[in-house]
Amino acid sequence: METKRIVVKVGTSTLTHETGKLNLRRMDRLARVLADLRGAGYEIVLVSSGAIAAGVDKLGLNSRPEELRMKQAAAAVGQCEIMHIYDKFFSEYNCTTGQILLTEGDVSDPRRTEHLKSTVSTLLSMGVVPIVNENDSVASDEIETGYEKVLGDNDTLSAVVAVLIEADLLILLTDIDGLYDDDPRQNPEAKLVHRVEVLTDDLRKAAGGAGSWRGTGGMATKLNAAEISTKANCEMVIANGNRVEVIYDILEGKETGTRFCIKEN
């Protein structure tokens, strides 16, 4: 299968230092790699977390707030900050970006979904890299537990976007090398699973719970994303975003991270 249209999701833990402040060097390298791939003819959509973390830093808060209204305020400020930085870095590599903020209704209502698909396709045809995030300043599914939610985390969001725009590949960059057959934080003998043909109950059990303190996702949400994307004939790879150049390795077919394969017809 030829890979042409790619969705890359980058998590908060990849975009920030352990201190919670934005990792500008990594954001710069990410922009360089994606701009280079765009120049090589790939169509790239970036799903980026990090708005609340950026807002916490920009507002001078001591820690991530607990109140929903404060989280949403931080997201509003942080989204401006993140897009400013992305625009600066991508522009240095002669690449134009566009911002798309989504709520649950945008991906569940058929009419709005058609508008979304049309907008993304138009941007891609113009050589633009759309940068997508959930609109946390008005939506609360990710940052506050909700019911009957379609989104709720950026792993799921990226998979939904990949399906809607008929992407060939979804890449999730995170702070771990991929899916292990057991929790590597508890079991030093845990082995990295490089290929997944079928999502079994054992793999789901090994996925564990939440991720790092800086983000809201974990391996379980990534398995849900894999299920959504592969059902729609879009392969997915989980890889360590500490070296964003790993995207080149993935596209070259090298054995890196965990690849969730689609069933051959």
N, C-alpha and C positions, 0 to 999 in steps of 0.2 A: 504494500500500500504506500503510495506516494504521500509524503507529509508536506503540506503547503500552508495550511491555516493552523496556527498554534495559539493556545491560551496558556499563559504562564501566570501562576499564582504565587505570590511571595508573602510569607507570613510576617507578623510583627517581630517574632524572635529573630528572623533573618535580617530585618530592616533596622534593628536597634542593637545597641551595646547592652551588656549586662546591667549597666546603670539605668537603662531605660531610654537614654538619649539616642537620636537617630544616628545610624552608622553611615555617614556620608560617603566614605570610601566605597562601601559595598553598593550603595545606591548609584554611584557614579559608574562602577563596573557593570552593574546590571543594565544601565542605560546604554553603555557602550556595546555590550553583547547584543541586546535586542535591536539597537539601531543598525548594527552590522548585519544581523539576520534579515532585517527589513531591506537593507541594501542588496542582499543576496537573493531577494525575491520571495521571502516568506511573508505571510500575513500574520501579524503579531497583535494579540490582545493581552494586556497586562491587568491582572486582578491584584490589587495592592491593599494590604492591611496597613495598620500603623497610624490611623488618624487620631485615635484617642491617646496613644503614646506620645505623638507629636504635640497634641494639644496640652497634655499634662506638662510637658517640658516648656512649651511656649508660654503657658500661663504661670509658670513658676510654682506649680503644685508640688508638694512633698511626695505624694504617692498617687496611684490611680484612685480616683474617687469611688465611693460606694453608691452615692445617690444617683438615680437614673438621670435626673435633670443636669447634674454636674458632668456625668459621662457624655451626655449629648452636647453640652456646651463645649467640652473639651474636643469632641469630635468635629464640631463646627469650625473651631479655630485650627485644629490639627489638619483638617482636610485642605485648608488653604495653604498651610505650611508645606505639606507633602507635595501638592501639585506645583507649588512655586519651585521646589527643589527639583522635581522631575522635569519640569519645563526647562529649567536652566541646564541640567545635565544632558537631556536629549537634544536640546538645541545646539550644544557644543559638538554633537555628532551628526549635525545636519538632519535631524529627524523631528517632525512635528507631532505633538501629542494632543489628545482631546480628552475631556473628562466626562464620564458617565456615572452618575450616582443612582442606584436602584433601590426600590422598595419591593416588598413582596408582591404588591399589585402589578408592578411592571412585568413580572415574569409569570403571573398567573392569569391575568386578563388577556384574552386573545387579541383584542384590538391594540392594546398597548404593547403586547409582545411583537406584533407585526411592525409597529413603529420602531421598536428597539432593534429588531433584525435589520430593518431598512437603514437605520442610522449607522449601525456598526458596519454594514456592508459598504455603505457610501464612504465612510471614513477610511476603511481599508483600501478601497479602490483609489483613493486619493493619496495613498502612501502614509496615512496618519496611523499612529499607534494609540488606540483607545485605552485609557486607564480607568478601570472600573472598581467601584467599591460600593458596599451597601451604604445607603444614606442614613448613617447613624444619628444625625441630628434630628431626624423625624421618625425613624424606624427604631424599634427597640428589640427585635427578635434576637439579635446577636448578643446585645449587652444586658438584656433583662429577659429572663425565662418567659416564653410565651406559649400559646396553645395553637395547634393546627397550623404551624408555621411552615412556609415553603423554604425559606432561606434559614437564617439563624446562625450561620458561620460562613466565613469566606471560602472554605473548602467546598461546601455545598454550592455557594454562589458561583464559584468558578466552574463547577461541573454543569450547573444549569445554563450558564452563559455558553459554555463549550457546546452543549447540545443544541441550544437555540440558534447559534451561528454556524452549526454543522462543521465544527472544528475537527481536524484529523488527529490532534494530539493535545492532551492536557498535561502540563508539567507543574507539580506542586513542589516548590522549594521551601524546605523547612530546616529545623536545627538538628535533624537526625538523618542517618544515611539511608533509611528506608524502613520497610516493614521487617521485623524480626519474628522468629518463631516463638519467642518468649520476650518478656520485658527485660531489655538489656540493662536497665537501671537496677534490677533486682537479681538478674542471672547473668554473670559474666560469660557464661558458655552459650548464650543466645546467638543464633546464627541469622545472618541477613538473608532474606528471601529475595532472589533476583527476579524471578518470574512467577506471576500468579495467573493461572489459567481459570481457576474456579475459586470464588470466595467461600471458604468453608467456615463452619462454626469454630473450629480450632484457631483459625487465623483471626477471627473476630475477637475471640477470647484473649489472644495474645496482644491485641491492639491496645488494651488497657483503657485508661481514662484521659483526663485533660493533659494538655501540653505544659509549656513553661509558664511562669507567672506573668510574662509580658503579653501573652496572647490568650485567646479563648478556645482555640482548637486543640485537637489531639489526634492520635492515630485513628481512633474510632470514626471521627468525622471524615478522615481521608479515605477510609474504606467505604463509607457511604458515597463519597464523591466518585470513587472508582466504580461502584455499582451503577450509579446514574450515567456516567460517561460511557462505560463499556457497553451498556445495553443499547446505546445509541451509536455504536460502531466508532467510538472515539477512544483510542488507547490512552492510558494514563501512566505517568511515571512519578514516583516520589523520590526526591533526591536531596542531598544536603546542599543548602544554599550558601554555606560558608565560602564556597568557591563557585561563583555564579557561572564561570566558564564551563561548568559541568553540563550546561545546556548544549554546548557543541558536542560533547561526548554522547549525549542522549541522541541527538540527531544523526550522529555517525554510526549509531547502532552498537556502541560499546556497552559492555555489561557494567552498568553503574546504577545505583539505587534499586528501586523495585518497579518493574514494569507490569502493569495489569493489561493482559492481552484481550483482544476481542476474538470471538469465535469465528473461525473461517466458515464461509458459506459453502 
